[in-house]
Amino acid sequence: MAKIRTYVAAGAVLTAATLMLYRFGLSEDAREQLRGAARSVRDAYGRVEDVLSSGGSARVRPEDLPNRRASEAQWEALGL
């Protein structure tokens, strides 16, 4: 239990220090650049999530594979 309390306290101190640095340690231009970077990451994550959730490329049927017909013709030529 003491270990968990230590981690929670360390997390709280780190969060407070980060907020103080953001508020008092950065200029308005630096804060705007940081917000812009965060928006850029959020937008990129959203685009990747949209592409992956569509699942269009994950639904490949065996008969749609490009070399399927050629392979079947070769097996038939071999008599198998």
Secondary structure, DSSP 8 states (H G I E B T S, - for coil): -HHHHHHHHHHHHHHHHHHHIIIIIS-HHHHHHHHHHHHHHHHHHHHHHHHHHH-TTT---GGGSTTHHHHHHHHHHHT-
